[in-house]
C-alpha cells in the first residue's frame, strides 16, 4: 500500500498534555481539588444551626433532619471521586434504607441507597441517574461497607439566548464496575413529573442530600476538565 503522506505529516504537536501524577494507595491525583479528607468541612456549607454533619472516623455523617451540604465552590465538567457507606443497622426498606444522593450542579442526581437485597424501583436504586436511567448492573456491597463512585459529568451548555445547546451526560463507575456509559440527562432529576432544562449558570455547587438516613461520605476529590 502506498501512502500519499509521510508519517511526520500526521503527527500532532499542537498541545502538550499537562503532567498529572496519579494518586496511589487511595490518594487523589496531583491536580485534584480535595473536597473532603476527613479532617474538616471547610469546603462545605449548609445544615441547620452551628452543627452541619457529624465528623466521625475520618468520614462525615448525615445528621437526619439537619439539612443537605453544598460545596462552597462551583463546578461544571468534572471527574468526581466519592466514597460512601450506608448504616449497618437496617431500619427500613426500599427508599427508606440508606437513602442519600449526590447532585452535580445541584440539579442532576446520582442516587445513593442501600441496594443490597433491597428491592425498589430500578431508576431509584443505588447508582441510578434518579428517575431517568437504571444502572447497567447492581454493583452494590452490603450495608456498612465502603463503596465508591467515580463520576464523569459533562455539564449542559446554553447559548447566549439561554437556550439549550447540548444536554448533560453521565458516565458512572460503581465499585470499579461501569454502570452508566455517557448517558444523556433529560433535565433536572425530579421525583415527580416531566423534566426539562432551564437555564442555569455554567458552574454550580455540588450537594450531598440529607434524606433522613445516617449515610457517611469520605475521600471526596474532584478534577475539572
C-alpha positions as CSV (number, residue, x, y, z in Angstrom):
1,X,0.0,0.0,0.0
2,X,1.3,3.4,-1.0
3,X,0.6,6.4,1.2
4,X,0.4,10.0,-0.1
5,X,1.7,11.3,3.2
6,X,4.9,11.0,5.2
7,X,4.4,9.7,8.8
8,X,5.6,13.1,10.1
9,X,2.7,14.9,8.4
10,X,0.2,13.1,10.6
11,X,2.0,13.9,13.9
12,X,0.2,16.4,16.2
13,X,2.4,18.6,18.3
14,X,-0.2,21.3,19.0
15,X,-0.9,20.6,22.6
16,X,1.4,19.0,25.1
17,X,-0.6,17.3,27.9
18,X,0.0,18.6,31.4
19,X,1.8,16.1,33.6
20,X,-0.5,14.7,36.3
21,X,0.7,12.3,39.0
22,X,-1.9,9.6,39.6
23,X,-2.9,9.1,43.2
24,X,-1.5,6.0,44.8
25,X,-3.0,4.0,47.8
26,X,-6.2,5.9,47.7
27,X,-4.7,9.3,47.4
28,X,-6.1,11.9,44.9
29,X,-4.3,12.8,41.6
30,X,-1.9,15.7,41.9
31,X,-4.2,18.2,40.1
32,X,-7.4,17.3,42.1
33,X,-9.3,19.6,44.4
34,X,-9.8,17.8,47.7
35,X,-13.3,18.5,48.9
36,X,-13.1,16.3,52.0
37,X,-10.1,14.5,53.5
38,X,-11.7,13.6,56.8
39,X,-10.4,16.5,58.8
40,X,-13.0,19.3,58.5
41,X,-15.9,20.6,56.5
42,X,-14.2,23.8,55.3
43,X,-15.2,23.2,51.7
44,X,-18.9,22.8,52.6
45,X,-21.8,24.8,53.7
46,X,-25.4,24.1,54.8
47,X,-27.2,22.3,57.6
48,X,-29.3,23.9,60.3
49,X,-27.7,25.7,63.2
50,X,-24.0,25.6,64.2
51,X,-23.6,21.9,63.6
52,X,-23.8,20.7,60.0
53,X,-22.9,17.0,59.7
54,X,-21.0,14.8,62.2
55,X,-17.3,14.1,61.7
56,X,-16.6,10.5,62.7
57,X,-13.7,8.2,62.0
58,X,-12.5,10.3,59.0
59,X,-15.9,10.5,57.5
60,X,-18.8,12.9,57.5
61,X,-22.2,11.5,58.5
62,X,-25.6,12.9,57.8
63,X,-27.5,14.2,60.8
64,X,-31.0,13.4,59.8
65,X,-33.2,16.5,59.6
66,X,-30.3,18.8,59.7
67,X,-30.2,19.6,56.0
68,X,-28.0,18.9,53.0
69,X,-24.5,20.0,52.5
70,X,-23.3,22.1,49.5
71,X,-19.9,22.9,48.2
72,X,-18.7,26.4,48.6
73,X,-17.0,26.2,45.2
74,X,-18.9,25.8,41.9
75,X,-18.2,23.3,39.1
76,X,-19.1,22.4,35.5
77,X,-17.4,19.5,33.7
78,X,-15.8,17.2,36.3
79,X,-14.4,13.9,37.3
80,X,-15.7,13.2,40.8
81,X,-14.5,10.5,43.2
82,X,-16.6,9.9,46.3
83,X,-16.8,7.1,48.8
84,X,-20.0,6.4,50.8
85,X,-21.4,3.9,53.3
86,X,-24.9,3.1,54.4
87,X,-25.7,2.3,58.0
88,X,-25.0,-1.2,59.4
89,X,-28.3,-1.2,61.2
90,X,-31.2,-1.8,58.7
91,X,-34.3,0.1,59.8
92,X,-36.3,0.3,56.6
93,X,-36.7,-0.9,53.1
94,X,-37.0,0.4,49.6
95,X,-36.3,4.1,49.5
96,X,-36.2,4.3,53.3
97,X,-32.9,2.3,53.6
98,X,-29.7,4.2,53.4
99,X,-31.0,7.0,51.2
100,X,-29.0,10.0,50.1
101,X,-27.9,11.5,46.8
102,X,-25.0,13.2,45.0
103,X,-26.2,16.2,43.0
104,X,-24.0,17.5,40.3
105,X,-24.6,21.2,39.6
106,X,-27.3,21.0,42.3
107,X,-29.8,19.6,39.7
108,X,-28.6,16.2,38.5
109,X,-28.6,13.3,41.0
110,X,-26.7,10.0,41.2
111,X,-28.7,8.1,43.8
112,X,-27.1,6.7,47.0
113,X,-29.1,3.8,48.5
114,X,-28.6,0.5,50.2
115,X,-29.4,-1.7,47.2
116,X,-28.0,-4.9,48.7
117,X,-31.0,-7.3,48.9
118,X,-33.3,-4.3,48.9
119,X,-35.9,-4.1,46.1
120,X,-37.1,-0.7,44.9
121,X,-37.9,0.9,41.6
122,X,-34.9,0.4,39.4
123,X,-34.4,4.0,38.3
124,X,-34.2,4.9,42.0
125,X,-31.7,2.2,43.2
126,X,-28.1,2.8,44.0
127,X,-26.2,4.3,41.1
128,X,-29.4,5.4,39.2
129,X,-29.5,8.7,37.5
130,X,-32.6,9.4,39.6
131,X,-35.9,8.6,37.8
132,X,-34.0,8.7,34.4
133,X,-31.5,5.9,33.9
134,X,-31.4,2.4,35.5
135,X,-27.8,1.2,36.2
136,X,-26.5,-1.4,33.8
137,X,-25.9,-3.7,36.7
138,X,-26.3,-3.7,40.5
139,X,-22.7,-3.4,41.8
140,X,-23.7,-2.7,45.4
141,X,-21.9,-4.0,48.5
142,X,-23.6,-5.0,51.8
143,X,-24.5,-2.3,54.4
144,X,-21.7,-0.8,56.4
145,X,-19.1,-1.5,53.7
146,X,-17.4,1.5,52.0
147,X,-18.4,1.9,48.3
148,X,-17.1,4.2,45.6
149,X,-18.5,6.2,42.8
150,X,-16.2,7.6,40.1
151,X,-18.4,10.0,38.1
152,X,-17.6,11.7,34.8
153,X,-20.1,14.6,34.3
154,X,-20.4,16.7,31.3
155,X,-22.4,19.9,32.1
156,X,-25.2,21.1,29.8
157,X,-24.4,24.0,27.6
158,X,-26.7,27.0,26.8
159,X,-26.3,29.7,24.1
160,X,-26.3,33.5,24.5
161,X,-30.1,33.4,24.4
162,X,-30.2,30.9,27.3
163,X,-31.4,28.1,25.0
164,X,-30.1,24.5,25.5
165,X,-27.3,23.7,23.0
166,X,-26.1,20.4,24.5
167,X,-27.5,18.3,27.4
168,X,-25.7,16.9,30.3
169,X,-24.1,13.4,30.3
170,X,-23.0,11.0,33.0
171,X,-20.5,8.1,33.0
172,X,-20.5,6.3,36.4
173,X,-18.3,3.6,37.7
174,X,-19.6,1.9,40.9
175,X,-17.1,-0.1,42.9
176,X,-14.9,-0.4,39.8
177,X,-17.8,-1.5,37.6
178,X,-19.2,0.6,34.8
179,X,-22.9,1.3,35.4
180,X,-23.6,4.2,33.0
181,X,-21.7,4.9,29.8
182,X,-22.2,8.5,28.6
183,X,-25.9,8.5,29.2
184,X,-27.9,11.7,28.3
185,X,-29.7,13.6,31.0
186,X,-33.1,14.8,30.0
187,X,-33.1,17.7,32.6
188,X,-33.0,18.1,36.4
189,X,-33.7,14.7,38.1
190,X,-37.2,15.2,39.6
191,X,-39.1,12.8,41.8
192,X,-42.4,13.6,40.1
193,X,-43.4,15.0,36.7
194,X,-41.7,15.5,33.3
195,X,-38.4,17.3,33.3
196,X,-36.9,19.9,31.0
197,X,-33.9,22.1,31.0
198,X,-34.0,25.6,32.3
199,X,-31.0,27.9,32.0
200,X,-28.6,28.0,34.9
201,X,-25.0,29.2,35.4
202,X,-22.2,27.2,33.7
203,X,-20.8,26.3,37.1
204,X,-22.9,25.3,40.1
205,X,-22.3,23.7,43.5
206,X,-22.4,20.0,44.3
207,X,-24.6,19.0,47.1
208,X,-25.0,15.9,49.2
209,X,-28.5,15.1,50.3
210,X,-29.9,14.7,53.8
211,X,-32.7,12.1,53.2
212,X,-33.2,11.2,56.8
213,X,-30.6,8.3,56.9
214,X,-27.2,8.3,58.6
215,X,-25.2,7.8,55.4
216,X,-21.4,8.6,55.6
217,X,-19.1,10.0,53.0
218,X,-15.3,10.2,52.8
219,X,-12.3,10.8,50.4
220,X,-14.0,13.2,48.1
221,X,-12.0,14.8,45.4
222,X,-12.7,16.4,42.0
223,X,-11.0,17.3,38.8
224,X,-12.2,19.9,36.3
225,X,-11.9,19.4,32.6
